[in-house]
Amino acid sequence: MSALWIAHVTVTDEAAYMEYAKRATGAIAEHGGAFLVRGGAYEQLEGKDRPRNVVARFPSLQAAHDCYHSAAYQEALSFARGAAERDLVIVEEI
């Protein structure tokens, strides 16, 4: 069963966050992930507003989990720490 990686982000350091995004793209692709949403227009209906929204689909919950914990993604993530406020969840599709 496929899984979605859903992130809601407020970027506070554009240059550092763009380096994260560049590096994370490769790590996500290496684990079979494909972006469905990467920014774009949105409407906040409930909860905390975060102006950047990202959704990636992975072939499985395990693949999404393995991507997050991979050395390549963790290296990319080091650029996002301190450069953004983020919420990230992985959910299995039905």
DRENMARKE-978643 format. One record per atom (N, C-alpha, C, O, CB): x, y, z; atom name; residue in one letter. Coordinates in steps of 0.2 Angstrom, whole numbers. Glycine has a CB too. Layout:
// DRENMARKE-978643
+-------+-------+-------+----+----+
!    c1 !    c2 !    c3 ! at ! aa !
+-------+-------+-------+----+----+
!     X !     Y !     Z ! CA !  A !
...
+-------+-------+-------+----+----+
END
This chain:
// DRENMARKE-978643
+-------+-------+-------+----+----+
!    c1 !    c2 !    c3 ! at ! aa !
+-------+-------+-------+----+----+
!     4 !    -6 !     0 !  N !  M !
!     0 !     0 !     0 ! CA !  M !
!     4 !     6 !     0 !  C !  M !
!     9 !     7 !     4 !  O !  M !
!    -5 !     0 !     6 ! CB !  M !
!     3 !    11 !    -4 !  N !  S !
!     7 !    17 !    -5 ! CA !  S !
!     6 !    22 !     2 !  C !  S !
!     1 !    21 !     5 !  O !  S !
!     5 !    21 !   -11 ! CB !  S !
!    10 !    26 !     2 !  N !  A !
!    10 !    31 !     8 ! CA !  A !
!    11 !    38 !     6 !  C !  A !
!    15 !    39 !     1 !  O !  A !
!    15 !    29 !    14 ! CB !  A !
!     9 !    43 !     9 !  N !  L !
!    10 !    50 !     8 ! CA !  L !
!    14 !    53 !    13 !  C !  L !
!    13 !    52 !    19 !  O !  L !
!     3 !    54 !     7 ! CB !  L !
!    19 !    57 !    11 !  N !  W !
!    23 !    61 !    16 ! CA !  W !
!    20 !    68 !    15 !  C !  W !
!    20 !    71 !    10 !  O !  W !
!    31 !    61 !    14 ! CB !  W !
!    17 !    71 !    21 !  N !  I !
!    14 !    77 !    20 ! CA !  I !
!    18 !    82 !    25 !  C !  I !
!    18 !    81 !    31 !  O !  I !
!     6 !    77 !    22 ! CB !  I !
!    20 !    88 !    22 !  N !  A !
!    24 !    93 !    26 ! CA !  A !
!    20 !    99 !    25 !  C !  A !
!    18 !   101 !    20 !  O !  A !
!    31 !    93 !    24 ! CB !  A !
!    20 !   103 !    31 !  N !  H !
!    18 !   110 !    31 ! CA !  H !
!    23 !   114 !    34 !  C !  H !
!    26 !   112 !    40 !  O !  H !
!    11 !   110 !    36 ! CB !  H !
!    25 !   119 !    30 !  N !  V !
!    32 !   122 !    32 ! CA !  V !
!    31 !   130 !    32 !  C !  V !
!    28 !   133 !    28 !  O !  V !
!    37 !   120 !    27 ! CB !  V !
!    34 !   133 !    37 !  N !  T !
!    36 !   140 !    36 ! CA !  T !
!    43 !   141 !    36 !  C !  T !
!    47 !   139 !    40 !  O !  T !
!    33 !   144 !    43 ! CB !  T !
!    45 !   144 !    30 !  N !  V !
!    53 !   145 !    29 ! CA !  V !
!    55 !   151 !    32 !  C !  V !
!    52 !   156 !    32 !  O !  V !
!    54 !   145 !    21 ! CB !  V !
!    60 !   151 !    36 !  N !  T !
!    63 !   157 !    39 ! CA !  T !
!    70 !   159 !    37 !  C !  T !
!    72 !   164 !    38 !  O !  T !
!    64 !   155 !    47 ! CB !  T !
!    73 !   154 !    33 !  N !  D !
!    80 !   156 !    30 ! CA !  D !
!    79 !   153 !    23 !  C !  D !
!    80 !   147 !    22 !  O !  D !
!    86 !   153 !    34 ! CB !  D !
!    77 !   157 !    18 !  N !  E !
!    76 !   154 !    11 ! CA !  E !
!    82 !   151 !     8 !  C !  E !
!    81 !   145 !     5 !  O !  E !
!    74 !   160 !     7 ! CB !  E !
!    88 !   153 !     9 !  N !  A !
!    94 !   150 !     5 ! CA !  A !
!    95 !   143 !     8 !  C !  A !
!    97 !   139 !     5 !  O !  A !
!   100 !   155 !     6 ! CB !  A !
!    95 !   143 !    15 !  N !  A !
!    97 !   136 !    18 ! CA !  A !
!    91 !   131 !    16 !  C !  A !
!    93 !   126 !    15 !  O !  A !
!    97 !   137 !    26 ! CB !  A !
!    85 !   134 !    16 !  N !  Y !
!    80 !   129 !    15 ! CA !  Y !
!    80 !   127 !     8 !  C !  Y !
!    78 !   121 !     6 !  O !  Y !
!    73 !   132 !    16 ! CB !  Y !
!    82 !   131 !     3 !  N !  M !
!    82 !   129 !    -4 ! CA !  M !
!    88 !   124 !    -5 !  C !  M !
!    87 !   119 !    -9 !  O !  M !
!    84 !   135 !    -9 ! CB !  M !
!    93 !   124 !    -1 !  N !  E !
!    98 !   119 !    -1 ! CA !  E !
!    95 !   112 !     2 !  C !  E !
!    97 !   107 !    -1 !  O !  E !
!   104 !   121 !     3 ! CB !  E !
!    91 !   113 !     7 !  N !  Y !
!    88 !   107 !     9 ! CA !  Y !
!    84 !   104 !     4 !  C !  Y !
!    84 !    98 !     3 !  O !  Y !
!    84 !   108 !    16 ! CB !  Y !
!    80 !   108 !     1 !  N !  A !
!    75 !   105 !    -4 ! CA !  A !
!    79 !   102 !   -10 !  C !  A !
!    77 !    97 !   -13 !  O !  A !
!    71 !   111 !    -7 ! CB !  A !
!    84 !   105 !   -12 !  N !  K !
!    88 !   102 !   -18 ! CA !  K !
!    91 !    95 !   -16 !  C !  K !
!    90 !    90 !   -20 !  O !  K !
!    94 !   107 !   -20 ! CB !  K !
!    94 !    95 !   -10 !  N !  R !
!    96 !    88 !    -8 ! CA !  R !
!    91 !    83 !    -6 !  C !  R !
!    92 !    77 !    -7 !  O !  R !
!   101 !    89 !    -1 ! CB !  R !
!    85 !    85 !    -3 !  N !  A !
!    80 !    81 !    -1 ! CA !  A !
!    77 !    78 !    -7 !  C !  A !
!    75 !    72 !    -7 !  O !  A !
!    75 !    84 !     3 ! CB !  A !
!    77 !    81 !   -13 !  N !  T !
!    73 !    79 !   -19 ! CA !  T !
!    77 !    72 !   -21 !  C !  T !
!    73 !    68 !   -23 !  O !  T !
!    74 !    84 !   -25 ! CB !  T !
!    83 !    72 !   -21 !  N !  G !
!    87 !    66 !   -23 ! CA !  G !
!    86 !    60 !   -18 !  C !  G !
!    85 !    55 !   -20 !  O !  G !
!    94 !    67 !   -23 ! CB !  G !
!    86 !    62 !   -12 !  N !  A !
!    85 !    57 !    -7 ! CA !  A !
!    78 !    54 !    -7 !  C !  A !
!    77 !    48 !    -7 !  O !  A !
!    86 !    59 !     0 ! CB !  A !
!    73 !    58 !    -8 !  N !  I !
!    66 !    56 !    -9 ! CA !  I !
!    65 !    51 !   -15 !  C !  I !
!    62 !    46 !   -15 !  O !  I !
!    61 !    62 !   -10 ! CB !  I !
!    68 !    53 !   -21 !  N !  A !
!    68 !    49 !   -27 ! CA !  A !
!    71 !    43 !   -26 !  C !  A !
!    69 !    38 !   -29 !  O !  A !
!    71 !    53 !   -33 ! CB !  A !
!    77 !    42 !   -23 !  N !  E !
!    80 !    36 !   -21 ! CA !  E !
!    76 !    31 !   -18 !  C !  E !
!    77 !    25 !   -18 !  O !  E !
!    87 !    37 !   -17 ! CB !  E !
!    71 !    33 !   -14 !  N !  H !
!    67 !    29 !   -11 ! CA !  H !
!    60 !    28 !   -14 !  C !  H !
!    55 !    26 !   -11 !  O !  H !
!    65 !    31 !    -3 ! CB !  H !
!    59 !    30 !   -20 !  N !  G !
!    53 !    29 !   -24 ! CA !  G !
!    48 !    34 !   -23 !  C !  G !
!    43 !    34 !   -25 !  O !  G !
!    50 !    22 !   -22 ! CB !  G !
!    50 !    40 !   -20 !  N !  G !
!    45 !    45 !   -19 ! CA !  G !
!    45 !    50 !   -25 !  C !  G !
!    49 !    51 !   -29 !  O !  G !
!    48 !    49 !   -13 ! CB !  G !
!    38 !    52 !   -26 !  N !  A !
!    37 !    57 !   -31 ! CA !  A !
!    33 !    62 !   -28 !  C !  A !
!    28 !    61 !   -24 !  O !  A !
!    33 !    53 !   -37 ! CB !  A !
!    34 !    69 !   -30 !  N !  F !
!    30 !    74 !   -27 ! CA !  F !
!    24 !    75 !   -31 !  C !  F !
!    23 !    74 !   -37 !  O !  F !
!    34 !    81 !   -28 ! CB !  F !
!    18 !    76 !   -27 !  N !  L !
!    12 !    77 !   -29 ! CA !  L !
!    10 !    85 !   -28 !  C !  L !
!     7 !    88 !   -33 !  O !  L !
!     6 !    73 !   -26 ! CB !  L !
!    13 !    88 !   -23 !  N !  V !
!    12 !    95 !   -22 ! CA !  V !
!    19 !    97 !   -19 !  C !  V !
!    22 !    94 !   -15 !  O !  V !
!     6 !    96 !   -16 ! CB !  V !
!    20 !   103 !   -21 !  N !  R !
!    27 !   106 !   -19 ! CA !  R !
!    26 !   114 !   -19 !  C !  R !
!    28 !   117 !   -24 !  O !  R !
!    33 !   104 !   -23 ! CB !  R !
!    23 !   117 !   -14 !  N !  G !
!    21 !   124 !   -14 ! CA !  G !
!    14 !   125 !   -18 !  C !  G !
!    10 !   120 !   -18 !  O !  G !
!    26 !   128 !   -17 ! CB !  G !
!    13 !   130 !   -21 !  N !  G !
!     7 !   132 !   -24 ! CA !  G !
!     2 !   135 !   -20 !  C !  G !
!     3 !   136 !   -14 !  O !  G !
!     5 !   125 !   -27 ! CB !  G !
!    -4 !   136 !   -24 !  N !  A !
!    -9 !   140 !   -21 ! CA !  A !
!   -12 !   135 !   -16 !  C !  A !
!   -13 !   129 !   -17 !  O !  A !
!   -14 !   142 !   -26 ! CB !  A !
!   -15 !   138 !   -10 !  N !  Y !
!   -18 !   134 !    -5 ! CA !  Y !
!   -23 !   138 !    -1 !  C !  Y !
!   -23 !   144 !    -2 !  O !  Y !
!   -13 !   131 !     0 ! CB !  Y !
!   -28 !   135 !     2 !  N !  E !
!   -32 !   138 !     7 ! CA !  E !
!   -32 !   135 !    14 !  C !  E !
!   -34 !   129 !    14 !  O !  E !
!   -40 !   138 !     4 ! CB !  E !
!   -30 !   139 !    19 !  N !  Q !
!   -30 !   136 !    26 ! CA !  Q !
!   -37 !   137 !    29 !  C !  Q !
!   -40 !   142 !    29 !  O !  Q !
!   -25 !   141 !    30 ! CB !  Q !
!   -39 !   131 !    30 !  N !  L !
!   -46 !   131 !    33 ! CA !  L !
!   -46 !   130 !    41 !  C !  L !
!   -50 !   132 !    44 !  O !  L !
!   -50 !   125 !    30 ! CB !  L !
!   -41 !   126 !    43 !  N !  E !
!   -41 !   125 !    51 ! CA !  E !
!   -34 !   124 !    53 !  C !  E !
!   -29 !   123 !    48 !  O !  E !
!   -45 !   119 !    53 ! CB !  E !
!   -32 !   125 !    59 !  N !  G !
!   -25 !   124 !    61 ! CA !  G !
!   -21 !   130 !    60 !  C !  G !
!   -22 !   135 !    57 !  O !  G !
!   -23 !   118 !    59 ! CB !  G !
!   -14 !   129 !    61 !  N !  K !
!    -9 !   134 !    60 ! CA !  K !
!    -7 !   134 !    53 !  C !  K !
!    -6 !   129 !    49 !  O !  K !
!    -3 !   131 !    64 ! CB !  K !
!    -7 !   140 !    51 !  N !  D !
!    -6 !   142 !    44 ! CA !  D !
!     2 !   141 !    42 !  C !  D !
!     6 !   144 !    46 !  O !  D !
!    -8 !   149 !    42 ! CB !  D !
!     4 !   137 !    38 !  N !  R !
!    11 !   136 !    36 ! CA !  R !
!    10 !   137 !    28 !  C !  R !
!     7 !   133 !    24 !  O !  R !
!    14 !   129 !    38 ! CB !  R !
!    14 !   142 !    25 !  N !  P !
!    13 !   144 !    18 ! CA !  P !
!    16 !   139 !    13 !  C !  P !
!    15 !   140 !     7 !  O !  P !
!    16 !   151 !    17 ! CB !  P !
!    20 !   134 !    15 !  N !  R !
!    23 !   130 !    10 ! CA !  R !
!    20 !   123 !    12 !  C !  R !
!    21 !   120 !    18 !  O !  R !
!    31 !   130 !    10 ! CB !  R !
!    17 !   120 !     7 !  N !  N !
!    14 !   113 !     8 ! CA !  N !
!    17 !   108 !     3 !  C !  N !
!    17 !   110 !    -3 !  O !  N !
!     6 !   113 !     8 ! CB !  N !
!    19 !   102 !     6 !  N !  V !
!    22 !    97 !     1 ! CA !  V !
!    19 !    91 !     2 !  C !  V !
!    18 !    89 !     8 !  O !  V !
!    30 !    97 !     2 ! CB !  V !
!    18 !    87 !    -3 !  N !  V !
!    15 !    80 !    -3 ! CA !  V !
!    19 !    76 !    -7 !  C !  V !
!    20 !    78 !   -13 !  O !  V !
!     8 !    80 !    -4 ! CB !  V !
!    22 !    71 !    -5 !  N !  A !
!    26 !    66 !    -9 ! CA !  A !
!    23 !    59 !    -8 !  C !  A !
!    21 !    57 !    -2 !  O !  A !
!    33 !    66 !    -8 ! CB !  A !
!    22 !    55 !   -13 !  N !  R !
!    19 !    48 !   -13 ! CA !  R !
!    25 !    43 !   -13 !  C !  R !
!    30 !    44 !   -17 !  O !  R !
!    14 !    47 !   -19 ! CB !  R !
!    25 !    38 !    -9 !  N !  F !
!    30 !    33 !    -9 ! CA !  F !
!    27 !    26 !   -10 !  C !  F !
!    21 !    26 !    -9 !  O !  F !
!    34 !    33 !    -2 ! CB !  F !
!    30 !    22 !   -12 !  N !  P !
!    27 !    15 !   -14 ! CA !  P !
!    25 !    12 !    -7 !  C !  P !
!    20 !     7 !    -8 !  O !  P !
!    32 !    11 !   -17 ! CB !  P !
!    27 !    13 !    -1 !  N !  S !
!    25 !    10 !     5 ! CA !  S !
!    26 !    15 !    11 !  C !  S !
!    30 !    19 !    10 !  O !  S !
!    28 !     3 !     6 ! CB !  S !
!    23 !    13 !    16 !  N !  L !
!    25 !    17 !    22 ! CA !  L !
!    32 !    15 !    24 !  C !  L !
!    35 !    20 !    27 !  O !  L !
!    20 !    14 !    28 ! CB !  L !
!    34 !     9 !    23 !  N !  Q !
!    41 !     8 !    25 ! CA !  Q !
!    46 !    12 !    21 !  C !  Q !
!    51 !    14 !    23 !  O !  Q !
!    42 !     0 !    24 ! CB !  Q !
!    45 !    12 !    14 !  N !  A !
!    49 !    16 !    10 ! CA !  A !
!    49 !    24 !    12 !  C !  A !
!    55 !    27 !    12 !  O !  A !
!    47 !    16 !     3 ! CB !  A !
!    44 !    26 !    14 !  N !  A !
!    44 !    33 !    17 ! CA !  A !
!    48 !    34 !    23 !  C !  A !
!    51 !    39 !    24 !  O !  A !
!    36 !    36 !    18 ! CB !  A !
!    47 !    29 !    28 !  N !  H !
!    50 !    29 !    34 ! CA !  H !
!    58 !    28 !    33 !  C !  H !
!    62 !    32 !    36 !  O !  H !
!    48 !    23 !    38 ! CB !  H !
!    60 !    24 !    28 !  N !  D !
!    67 !    22 !    27 ! CA !  D !
!    70 !    29 !    24 !  C !  D !
!    76 !    30 !    25 !  O !  D !
!    68 !    17 !    22 ! CB !  D !
!    66 !    32 !    20 !  N !  C !
!    69 !    38 !    17 ! CA !  C !
!    70 !    43 !    22 !  C !  C !
!    76 !    46 !    22 !  O !  C !
!    64 !    41 !    12 ! CB !  C !
!    66 !    45 !    26 !  N !  Y !
!    67 !    50 !    32 ! CA !  Y !
!    73 !    48 !    36 !  C !  Y !
!    77 !    52 !    38 !  O !  Y !
!    61 !    50 !    36 ! CB !  Y !
!    74 !    42 !    37 !  N !  H !
!    80 !    40 !    42 ! CA !  H !
!    86 !    38 !    38 !  C !  H !
!    91 !    36 !    41 !  O !  H !
!    78 !    33 !    46 ! CB !  H !
!    86 !    39 !    31 !  N !  S !
!    92 !    38 !    27 ! CA !  S !
!    97 !    43 !    28 !  C !  S !
!    96 !    49 !    30 !  O !  S !
!    90 !    38 !    20 ! CB !  S !
!   103 !    41 !    27 !  N !  A !
!   109 !    46 !    28 ! CA !  A !
!   108 !    52 !    23 !  C !  A !
!   110 !    58 !    25 !  O !  A !
!   116 !    42 !    27 ! CB !  A !
!   106 !    51 !    17 !  N !  A !
!   105 !    56 !    12 ! CA !  A !
!   100 !    61 !    15 !  C !  A !
!   101 !    67 !    14 !  O !  A !
!   104 !    53 !     5 ! CB !  A !
!    94 !    59 !    17 !  N !  Y !
!    89 !    63 !    19 ! CA !  Y !
!    91 !    67 !    26 !  C !  Y !
!    90 !    73 !    26 !  O !  Y !
!    83 !    60 !    20 ! CB !  Y !
!    94 !    63 !    30 !  N !  Q !
!    96 !    67 !    36 ! CA !  Q !
!   102 !    72 !    35 !  C !  Q !
!   102 !    77 !    38 !  O !  Q !
!    99 !    62 !    41 ! CB !  Q !
!   106 !    71 !    30 !  N !  E !
!   111 !    76 !    28 ! CA !  E !
!   107 !    82 !    25 !  C !  E !
!   108 !    88 !    27 !  O !  E !
!   116 !    74 !    23 ! CB !  E !
!   102 !    81 !    21 !  N !  A !
!    98 !    86 !    18 ! CA !  A !
!    94 !    90 !    24 !  C !  A !
!    94 !    96 !    24 !  O !  A !
!    93 !    84 !    13 ! CB !  A !
!    92 !    86 !    28 !  N !  L !
!    88 !    89 !    34 ! CA !  L !
!    92 !    94 !    38 !  C !  L !
!    89 !    99 !    41 !  O !  L !
!    85 !    84 !    38 ! CB !  L !
!    98 !    93 !    38 !  N !  S !
!   103 !    97 !    42 ! CA !  S !
!   102 !   104 !    40 !  C !  S !
!   103 !   109 !    44 !  O !  S !
!   110 !    95 !    42 ! CB !  S !
!   101 !   105 !    33 !  N !  F !
!   100 !   112 !    31 ! CA !  F !
!    93 !   115 !    32 !  C !  F !
!    92 !   121 !    33 !  O !  F !
!   101 !   112 !    23 ! CB !  F !
!    88 !   111 !    34 !  N !  A !
!    81 !   114 !    36 ! CA !  A !
!    81 !   116 !    43 !  C !  A !
!    77 !   120 !    45 !  O !  A !
!    76 !   109 !    34 ! CB !  A !
!    85 !   112 !    47 !  N !  R !
!    85 !   114 !    54 ! CA !  R !
!    87 !   121 !    55 !  C !  R !
!    92 !   123 !    53 !  O !  R !
!    89 !   109 !    58 ! CB !  R !
!    83 !   125 !    59 !  N !  G !
!    85 !   132 !    60 ! CA !  G !
!    83 !   136 !    54 !  C !  G !
!    83 !   142 !    54 !  O !  G !
!    92 !   133 !    61 ! CB !  G !
!    81 !   133 !    48 !  N !  A !
!    79 !   137 !    42 ! CA !  A !
!    71 !   137 !    41 !  C !  A !
!    69 !   140 !    36 !  O !  A !
!    82 !   135 !    36 ! CB !  A !
!    68 !   133 !    45 !  N !  A !
!    60 !   132 !    44 ! CA !  A !
!    57 !   129 !    51 !  C !  A !
!    60 !   126 !    55 !  O !  A !
!    59 !   128 !    38 ! CB !  A !
!    51 !   131 !    51 !  N !  E !
!    46 !   128 !    56 ! CA !  E !
!    42 !   123 !    52 !  C !  E !
!    39 !   124 !    47 !  O !  E !
!    42 !   133 !    60 ! CB !  E !
!    42 !   116 !    54 !  N !  R !
!    39 !   111 !    50 ! CA !  R !
!    35 !   106 !    54 !  C !  R !
!    37 !   105 !    60 !  O !  R !
!    45 !   107 !    46 ! CB !  R !
!    30 !   104 !    51 !  N !  D !
!    26 !    98 !    53 ! CA !  D !
!    27 !    93 !    47 !  C !  D !
!    26 !    95 !    42 !  O !  D !
!    19 !   100 !    55 ! CB !  D !
!    28 !    87 !    49 !  N !  L !
!    29 !    81 !    44 ! CA !  L !
!    25 !    75 !    47 !  C !  L !
!    26 !    73 !    53 !  O !  L !
!    36 !    80 !    43 ! CB !  L !
!    21 !    72 !    43 !  N !  V !
!    18 !    66 !    44 ! CA !  V !
!    18 !    61 !    38 !  C !  V !
!    18 !    63 !    33 !  O !  V !
!    10 !    67 !    47 ! CB !  V !
!    18 !    55 !    40 !  N !  I !
!    18 !    50 !    35 ! CA !  I !
!    11 !    46 !    36 !  C !  I !
!    10 !    44 !    41 !  O !  I !
!    24 !    45 !    34 ! CB !  I !
!     7 !    45 !    31 !  N !  V !
!     1 !    42 !    31 ! CA !  V !
!     0 !    37 !    26 !  C !  V !
!     2 !    38 !    20 !  O !  V !
!    -5 !    47 !    31 ! CB !  V !
!    -2 !    31 !    28 !  N !  E !
!    -4 !    26 !    23 ! CA !  E !
!   -10 !    27 !    19 !  C !  E !
!   -15 !    29 !    22 !  O !  E !
!    -4 !    19 !    26 ! CB !  E !
!   -10 !    27 !    12 !  N !  E !
!   -16 !    28 !     8 ! CA !  E !
!   -20 !    22 !     8 !  C !  E !
!   -18 !    16 !    10 !  O !  E !
!   -14 !    29 !     1 ! CB !  E !
!   -26 !    23 !     7 !  N !  I !
!   -31 !    17 !     7 ! CA !  I !
!   -33 !    16 !     0 !  C !  I !
!   -37 !    11 !    -1 !  O !  I !
!   -38 !    19 !    11 ! CB !  I !
+-------+-------+-------+----+----+
END
